[in-house]
Amino acid sequence: MNEKPLHASLKEWYAQPGDQFEVAVDGFVIDIVRDNLLLEIQTGNLASIKSKLTNLACSHQIRLIYPIAQEKLLVKLAKRGSGGIKRRKSPKRGRVEDLFWEIVSFPQLLANPNFSLEVLLIREEEVRRFEGKRNWRRRGWVVEERRLLEVVERRLYQEPADWRAFLPKDMDTFTARDLAEATAISGQLAQKMVYCLRKVSVLELLGKQGRANLYRVVDT
């Protein structure tokens, strides 16, 4: 199945005695089956498995496991005639809010009681090789593979109360811009966050504050 190193390492890290691996369920291959719970690890784009998750959540308990690189070590394989391998730490640090860049493609699934999501904040090594003009965005470098160095933290989201953890406790009514400033994220990411949190009934739209939408946290 051409399993990538990061995916294989996370599967090994997550596994428990009695788990079954690569099991066919309703026409889909599941990474891990643990009793009645299906565990699916996805290290790439989440939109690509939207149909799989949506179909399985209709009749099965399924948990999506998604890693976010809190810290990344970049490894560049030597160009021909350029010397040894180069290593450096990436200045970019991932955070759990980055999840919303991906789950915005299927926010309705978050409200399904059969669905849960676990974020693994990790340290990873990203190996790149030089391909010349093939990848101009990275000046000719392409990602060869990703390797797990350490799982730093894990966070599970399966009920509306879990999703409220993304919101500052002292905010009652606010706009997406207010949320962006309070949590030190971009305005674009804040827009995706409020959209998803509305779908899981954590936020409700009150109306307008000037030209911006005004939201409030739904009472439990």
Buried (B, 14 or more C-beta within 10 A) or exposed (E): EEEBBBBEBBBEBBBEEEBEEEEEEEEBEBBBBBEEBBBBBBBEEBEEBBEBBBBBBEEBBBBBBBBBBBBBBBBBBEEEEEEEEEEEEEEEEBBBBBBBBBBBBBBEBBBBEBBBBBBBBBBBBBBBBBEEEEBEEEEBBEEBEBBBBEBEEEBEBBEBEBBBEBBEEEBEEBBBBBBBEBBEBEEEBBBBBBBBBBBBEBBEEEEEBEEEBBBEBBEE
